[in-house]
Amino acid sequence: QVQLVESGGGLVQAGGSLRLSCAASGRTFSSFAMGWFRQAPGKEREFVGAITWSRGSTYYADSVKGRFTMSRDNVKKTVYLQMNSLKPEDTAVYSCAATSSYSYNAPSEYRSWGQGTQVTVSS
């Protein structure tokens, strides 16, 4: 089991930046990749991006490509989501999750989830 704790959410104006962190503990060696998802009120959970622990390979949703960047610190067992040029439509609860699957963009493939952190972008 992997325990995940997110931090870094908040309120920011459109065009601004935020950096989210996701600290992992427990059986992290059993996870292949870490993903970020978001869910806005009344909408389904949406894949944002994923990063592999070993090589740091990253994958992003088209909606955030060029604006969001994921990175990881294997020593700290922490994954980061740098969000730039934020838009009001980026407003959502952002959650990180761990998976041992190669289907990194499917929420159903993730077994461990953090509690989520609210990101609000004002226009």
GUTIVO-82158 format. One record per residue: residue number from 1; residue in one letter; x, y, z of N, C-alpha, C, O in turn. Coordinates in Angstrom, 3 decimals, padded with zeros to 6 digits. Example, Ala and Ser with C-alpha at 12.3 -4.5 7.8 and 13.67 -1.06 7.14 Angstrom:
BEGIN
ATOM pos code      n_X      n_Y      n_Z     ca_X     ca_Y     ca_Z      c_X      c_Y      c_Z      o_X      o_Y      o_Z
ATOM   1    a  013.190 -005.690  007.800  012.300 -004.500  007.800  013.200 -003.300  007.800  014.236 -003.319  008.465
ATOM   2    s  012.850 -002.250  007.080  013.670 -001.060  007.140  012.900  000.030  007.870  013.409  001.138  008.039
***
This chain:
BEGIN
ATOM pos code      n_X      n_Y      n_Z     ca_X     ca_Y     ca_Z      c_X      c_Y      c_Z      o_X      o_Y      o_Z
ATOM   1    q  000.842 -001.192  000.000  000.000  000.000  000.000  000.884  001.250  000.000  001.905  001.316  000.685
ATOM   2    v  000.465  002.217 -000.774  001.198  003.476 -000.880  000.325  004.585 -000.299 -000.852  004.700 -000.639
ATOM   3    q  000.900  005.387  000.565  000.177  006.536  001.111  000.651  007.795  000.394  001.846  007.986  000.167
ATOM   4    l -000.304  008.644  000.046 -000.001  009.838 -000.737 -000.614  011.069 -000.082 -001.760  011.046  000.367
ATOM   5    v  000.161  012.133 -000.037 -000.328  013.382  000.545  000.024  014.528 -000.396  001.193  014.782 -000.683
ATOM   6    e -001.019  015.216 -000.872 -000.807  016.351 -001.758 -000.737  017.652 -000.971 -001.258  017.758  000.140
ATOM   7    s -000.089  018.625 -001.565 -000.044  019.969 -000.996  000.223  020.957 -002.120  000.635  020.578 -003.216
ATOM   8    g -000.018  022.230 -001.829  000.325  023.274 -002.782 -000.834  023.916 -003.512 -000.632  024.849 -004.289
ATOM   9    g -002.036  023.440 -003.282 -003.174  024.049 -003.950 -003.474  025.431 -003.402 -002.890  025.854 -002.404
ATOM  10    g -004.386  026.129 -004.057 -004.762  027.454 -003.597 -005.508  028.229 -004.649 -005.981  027.676 -005.642
ATOM  11    l -005.603  029.517 -004.415 -006.301  030.435 -005.309 -005.270  031.261 -006.066 -004.348  031.817 -005.469
ATOM  12    v -005.429  031.337 -007.370 -004.500  032.092 -008.206 -005.265  032.751 -009.341 -006.300  032.248 -009.777
ATOM  13    q -004.759  033.859 -009.807 -005.395  034.532 -010.934 -005.018  033.850 -012.243 -003.982  033.193 -012.343
ATOM  14    a -005.861  034.016 -013.222 -005.583  033.464 -014.552 -004.233  033.976 -015.041 -003.901  035.152 -014.891
ATOM  15    g -003.465  033.063 -015.627 -002.124  033.401 -016.070 -001.052  033.134 -015.040  000.139  033.176 -015.348
ATOM  16    g -001.467  032.861 -013.825 -000.522  032.611 -012.744 -000.036  031.178 -012.709 -000.340  030.373 -013.590
ATOM  17    s  000.729  030.880 -011.670  001.346  029.555 -011.547  001.146  028.995 -010.140  001.001  029.739 -009.169
ATOM  18    l  001.143  027.685 -010.059  001.125  026.967 -008.799  001.968  025.715 -008.965  002.100  025.187 -010.069
ATOM  19    r  002.536  025.245 -007.867  003.234  023.964 -007.890  002.628  023.052 -006.834  002.608  023.373 -005.646
ATOM  20    l  002.144  021.926 -007.289  001.595  020.919 -006.387  002.674  019.877 -006.074  003.524  019.556 -006.905
ATOM  21    s  002.604  019.370 -004.859  003.507  018.301 -004.452  002.701  017.102 -004.009  001.582  017.230 -003.512
ATOM  22    c  003.286  015.939 -004.198  002.663  014.698 -003.768  003.741  013.845 -003.109  004.622  013.312 -003.783
ATOM  23    a  003.661  013.722 -001.791  004.650  012.941 -001.045  004.141  011.521 -000.865  003.022  011.305 -000.400
ATOM  24    a  004.969  010.558 -001.236  004.592  009.150 -001.164  005.339  008.450 -000.038  006.497  008.758  000.247
ATOM  25    s  004.663  007.513  000.588  005.303  006.684  001.609  004.709  005.290  001.524  003.700  005.071  000.855
ATOM  26    g  005.345  004.355  002.206  004.860  002.978  002.145  005.558  002.208  001.036  006.733  002.440  000.752
ATOM  27    r  004.843  001.308  000.423  005.415  000.398 -000.568  005.529  001.066 -001.939  004.941  000.611 -002.919
ATOM  28    t  006.301  002.158 -001.984  006.411  002.909 -003.235  007.117  002.115 -004.327  006.925  002.392 -005.511
ATOM  29    f  007.950  001.112 -003.938  008.669  000.347 -004.947  007.717 -000.480 -005.789  008.085 -000.957 -006.863
ATOM  30    s  006.484 -000.654 -005.304  005.519 -001.449 -006.054  004.794 -000.641 -007.120  004.023 -001.200 -007.899
ATOM  31    s  005.028  000.657 -007.164  004.343  001.481 -008.151  005.285  001.800 -009.296  006.473  002.048 -009.093
ATOM  32    f  004.744  001.789 -010.488  005.506  002.066 -011.706  005.500  003.542 -012.038  006.497  004.101 -012.496
ATOM  33    a  004.369  004.156 -011.799  004.218  005.553 -012.187  003.297  006.274 -011.210  002.523  005.666 -010.472
ATOM  34    m  003.415  007.573 -011.239  002.532  008.449 -010.456  001.747  009.313 -011.421  002.284  009.826 -012.403
ATOM  35    g  000.487  009.462 -011.130 -000.349  010.269 -011.990 -001.011  011.411 -011.243 -001.200  011.353 -010.028
ATOM  36    w -001.358  012.439 -011.981 -002.179  013.528 -011.449 -003.502  013.518 -012.203 -003.542  013.407 -013.428
ATOM  37    f -004.566  013.635 -011.450 -005.905  013.724 -012.022 -006.581  014.946 -011.425 -006.149  015.464 -010.395
ATOM  38    r -007.621  015.395 -012.062 -008.397  016.501 -011.522 -009.872  016.258 -011.750 -010.277  015.571 -012.688
ATOM  39    q -010.658  016.838 -010.873 -012.097  016.701 -010.994 -012.755  018.013 -010.610 -012.612  018.498 -009.488
ATOM  40    a -013.471  018.570 -011.559 -014.233  019.796 -011.334 -015.649  019.420 -010.936 -016.098  018.318 -011.251
ATOM  41    p -016.364  020.305 -010.253 -017.736  020.000 -009.833 -018.615  019.609 -011.018 -018.650  020.302 -012.035
ATOM  42    g -019.312  018.506 -010.872 -020.228  018.065 -011.912 -019.567  017.391 -013.101 -020.238  017.034 -014.069
ATOM  43    k -018.254  017.214 -013.034 -017.539  016.601 -014.149 -016.839  015.325 -013.696 -016.621  015.104 -012.505
ATOM  44    e -016.495  014.498 -014.667 -015.774  013.269 -014.351 -014.303  013.567 -014.073 -013.762  014.599 -014.469
ATOM  45    r -013.690  012.630 -013.385 -012.264  012.749 -013.106 -011.489  012.721 -014.421 -011.763  011.903 -015.299
ATOM  46    e -010.536  013.607 -014.541 -009.803  013.781 -015.797 -008.311  013.561 -015.586 -007.736  014.057 -014.617
ATOM  47    f -007.690  012.822 -016.489 -006.246  012.603 -016.446 -005.533  013.909 -016.779 -005.892  014.597 -017.735
ATOM  48    v -004.517  014.245 -015.981 -003.716  015.435 -016.212 -002.332  015.045 -016.742 -001.884  015.555 -017.768
ATOM  49    g -001.671  014.146 -016.037 -000.339  013.730 -016.452  000.157  012.593 -015.604 -000.431  012.273 -014.571
ATOM  50    a  001.247  011.975 -016.039  001.850  010.868 -015.304  003.356  010.916 -015.499  003.861  011.447 -016.488
ATOM  51    i  004.058  010.345 -014.527  005.509  010.279 -014.599  005.958  008.953 -014.017  005.439  008.505 -012.995
ATOM  52    t  006.929  008.323 -014.676  007.450  007.052 -014.170  008.543  007.315 -013.149  009.318  008.265 -013.265
ATOM  53    w  008.585  006.451 -012.149  009.595  006.604 -011.104  011.002  006.366 -011.655  011.936  007.090 -011.310
ATOM  54    s  011.151  005.366 -012.501  012.495  004.950 -012.893  013.166  005.943 -013.833  014.238  006.467 -013.530
ATOM  55    r  012.531  006.200 -014.973  013.169  007.055 -015.983  012.683  008.499 -015.939  013.279  009.384 -016.553
ATOM  56    g  011.597  008.728 -015.208  011.056  010.079 -015.213  010.359  010.437 -016.509  010.206  011.614 -016.834
ATOM  57    s  009.938  009.426 -017.250  009.196  009.687 -018.480  007.855  010.320 -018.127  007.197  009.921 -017.167
ATOM  58    t  007.467  011.306 -018.914  006.230  012.025 -018.617  005.225  011.938 -019.751  005.586  011.802 -020.920
ATOM  59    y  003.974  012.019 -019.383  002.860  011.946 -020.317  001.828  012.958 -019.850  001.555  013.067 -018.655
ATOM  60    y  001.255  013.699 -020.790  000.330  014.763 -020.429 -000.938  014.704 -021.258 -000.943  014.238 -022.398
ATOM  61    a -002.010  015.189 -020.653 -003.241  015.390 -021.407 -003.038  016.567 -022.360 -002.278  017.491 -022.072
ATOM  62    d -003.712  016.517 -023.470 -003.570  017.585 -024.462 -003.936  018.950 -023.877 -003.369  019.973 -024.260
ATOM  63    s -004.873  018.951 -022.961 -005.364  020.216 -022.399 -004.315  020.945 -021.560 -004.453  022.142 -021.305
ATOM  64    v -003.274  020.241 -021.129 -002.268  020.882 -020.267 -000.875  020.880 -020.881  000.047  021.468 -020.317
ATOM  65    k -000.711  020.235 -022.015  000.610  020.192 -022.657  001.142  021.597 -022.908  000.426  022.484 -023.374
ATOM  66    g  002.410  021.770 -022.586  003.039  023.071 -022.777  002.817  024.026 -021.624  003.474  025.065 -021.552
ATOM  67    r  001.906  023.700 -020.718  001.645  024.558 -019.556  002.018  023.879 -018.242  002.506  024.530 -017.318
ATOM  68    f  001.790  022.589 -018.163  002.059  021.831 -016.934  003.285  020.958 -017.136  003.523  020.433 -018.223
ATOM  69    t  004.060  020.813 -016.065  005.250  019.977 -016.109  005.331  019.132 -014.850  005.191  019.644 -013.739
ATOM  70    m  005.555  017.849 -015.023  005.727  016.946 -013.886  007.195  016.631 -013.694  007.963  016.542 -014.652
ATOM  71    s  007.569  016.464 -012.434  008.927  016.039 -012.105  008.863  015.181 -010.860  007.837  015.136 -010.181
ATOM  72    r  009.967  014.493 -010.555  009.951  013.677 -009.349  011.315  013.693 -008.679  012.348  013.876 -009.323
ATOM  73    d  011.285  013.498 -007.374  012.498  013.388 -006.575  012.450  012.012 -005.943  011.702  011.780 -004.994
ATOM  74    n  013.255  011.094 -006.478  013.202  009.712 -006.003  013.689  009.563 -004.563  013.258  008.656 -003.852
ATOM  75    v  014.576  010.439 -004.139  015.080  010.364 -002.759  013.979  010.784 -001.791  013.751  010.129 -000.774
ATOM  76    k  013.304  011.874 -002.113  012.220  012.367 -001.255  010.915  011.630 -001.508  009.945  011.802 -000.769
ATOM  77    k  010.891  010.803 -002.558  009.658  010.093 -002.938  008.519  011.101 -003.125  007.411  010.912 -002.623
ATOM  78    t  008.812  012.135 -003.834  007.846  013.200 -004.051  007.737  013.500 -005.538  008.729  013.528 -006.267
ATOM  79    v  006.523  013.720 -005.954  006.235  014.080 -007.335  005.656  015.490 -007.340  004.894  015.869 -006.451
ATOM  80    y  006.032  016.255 -008.355  005.603  017.645 -008.438  004.813  017.876 -009.725  005.036  017.225 -010.746
ATOM  81    l  003.891  018.817 -009.640  003.154  019.260 -010.817  003.264  020.775 -010.865  002.607  021.482 -010.101
ATOM  82    q  004.102  021.266 -011.773  004.247  022.703 -011.972  003.210  023.149 -012.986  003.187  022.667 -014.119
ATOM  83    m  002.364  024.059 -012.578  001.268  024.519 -013.435  001.470  025.993 -013.752  001.433  026.843 -012.862
ATOM  84    n  001.683  026.282 -015.022  001.871  027.653 -015.483  000.738  028.064 -016.408 -000.013  027.225 -016.906
ATOM  85    s  000.627  029.358 -016.628 -000.407  029.895 -017.524 -001.772  029.313 -017.190 -002.504  028.857 -018.069
ATOM  86    l -002.096  029.338 -015.918 -003.345  028.725 -015.470 -004.561  029.450 -016.021 -004.557  030.669 -016.195
ATOM  87    k -005.595  028.676 -016.290 -006.843  029.185 -016.841 -007.984  028.858 -015.877 -007.875  027.920 -015.088
ATOM  88    p -009.060  029.613 -015.935 -010.206  029.301 -015.065 -010.692  027.865 -015.228 -011.164  027.261 -014.264
ATOM  89    e -010.585  027.316 -016.420 -011.036  025.929 -016.639 -010.121  024.896 -015.999 -010.431  023.705 -016.007
ATOM  90    d -008.998  025.338 -015.445 -008.132  024.427 -014.695 -008.606  024.247 -013.251 -008.064  023.424 -012.514
ATOM  91    t -009.609  025.012 -012.855 -010.142  024.912 -011.501 -010.703  023.518 -011.252 -011.551  023.032 -012.000
ATOM  92    a -010.213  022.882 -010.181 -010.629  021.517 -009.860 -009.924  021.069 -008.586 -009.036  021.748 -008.070
ATOM  93    v -010.339  019.924 -008.102 -009.580  019.237 -007.057 -008.564  018.349 -007.755 -008.921  017.511 -008.583
ATOM  94    y -007.309  018.536 -007.418 -006.235  017.771 -008.030 -005.783  016.673 -007.066 -005.529  016.920 -005.887
ATOM  95    s -005.692  015.465 -007.597 -005.290  014.323 -006.785 -004.142  013.591 -007.455 -004.094  013.468 -008.679
ATOM  96    c -003.226  013.112 -006.643 -002.182  012.266 -007.192 -002.515  010.811 -006.866 -003.256  010.526 -005.925
ATOM  97    a -001.966  009.915 -007.645 -002.257  008.503 -007.486 -001.072  007.675 -007.966 -000.240  008.143 -008.743
ATOM  98    a -001.016  006.445 -007.490  000.080  005.543 -007.842 -000.465  004.327 -008.579 -001.523  003.795 -008.242
ATOM  99    t  000.280  003.901 -009.590 -000.136  002.751 -010.371  001.046  001.842 -010.671  002.183  002.301 -010.786
ATOM 100    s  000.769  000.563 -010.796  001.767 -000.400 -011.256  001.448 -000.829 -012.679  002.034 -001.778 -013.200
ATOM 101    s  000.519 -000.123 -013.298  000.065 -000.447 -014.648  000.704  000.495 -015.658  001.143  001.595 -015.323
ATOM 102    y  000.744  000.029 -016.911  001.228  000.882 -017.988  000.110  001.726 -018.592  000.357  002.575 -019.449
ATOM 103    s -001.103  001.492 -018.148 -002.243  002.296 -018.608 -002.364  003.508 -017.703 -003.296  003.615 -016.907
ATOM 104    y -001.426  004.405 -017.834 -001.254  005.490 -016.881 -002.353  006.539 -016.953 -002.475  007.347 -016.032
ATOM 105    n -003.147  006.559 -017.996 -004.159  007.611 -018.121 -005.550  007.157 -017.682 -006.511  007.917 -017.800
ATOM 106    a -005.667  005.943 -017.183 -006.964  005.421 -016.751 -007.060  005.428 -015.234 -006.280  004.745 -014.572
ATOM 107    p -008.000  006.185 -014.663 -008.132  006.222 -013.201 -008.326  004.846 -012.576 -007.881  004.604 -011.454
ATOM 108    s -008.972  003.963 -013.280 -009.250  002.625 -012.744 -007.979  001.807 -012.532 -007.996  000.814 -011.806
ATOM 109    e -006.874  002.221 -013.164 -005.615  001.480 -013.038 -004.803  001.916 -011.820 -003.763  001.327 -011.523
ATOM 110    y -005.268  002.931 -011.124 -004.550  003.452 -009.969 -005.171  002.896 -008.695 -006.389  002.935 -008.516
ATOM 111    r -004.319  002.376 -007.812 -004.823  001.740 -006.597 -004.717  002.635 -005.370 -005.484  002.472 -004.420
ATOM 112    s -003.805  003.551 -005.375 -003.607  004.405 -004.207 -003.830  005.859 -004.613 -003.328  006.323 -005.636
ATOM 113    w -004.595  006.561 -003.781 -004.950  007.949 -004.078 -004.693  008.838 -002.878 -004.835  008.413 -001.731
ATOM 114    g -004.308  010.092 -003.158 -004.235  011.083 -002.110 -005.607  011.687 -001.854 -006.586  011.336 -002.513
ATOM 115    q -005.667  012.589 -000.903 -006.953  013.172 -000.514 -007.380  014.302 -001.431 -008.544  014.701 -001.427
ATOM 116    g -006.450  014.818 -002.215 -006.764  015.891 -003.150 -006.476  017.265 -002.581 -006.494  017.472 -001.368
ATOM 117    t -006.210  018.201 -003.479 -005.976  019.586 -003.080 -006.699  020.497 -004.072 -006.658  020.270 -005.281
ATOM 118    q -007.348  021.508 -003.558 -008.169  022.399 -004.397 -007.301  023.436 -005.098 -006.456  024.090 -004.487
ATOM 119    v -007.536  023.562 -006.386 -006.913  024.620 -007.184 -008.040  025.460 -007.767 -008.924  024.935 -008.444
ATOM 120    t -008.012  026.743 -007.510 -009.020  027.654 -008.018 -008.337  028.765 -008.790 -007.457  029.451 -008.270
ATOM 121    v -008.751  028.934 -010.032 -008.165  029.958 -010.895 -009.247  030.986 -011.188 -010.277  030.661 -011.780
ATOM 122    s -009.017  032.204 -010.780 -009.994  033.269 -010.987 -009.709  034.011 -012.288 -008.562  034.153 -012.711
ATOM 123    s -010.779  034.474 -012.901 -010.625  035.179 -014.188 -010.414  036.670 -013.987 -010.267  037.410 -014.960
***
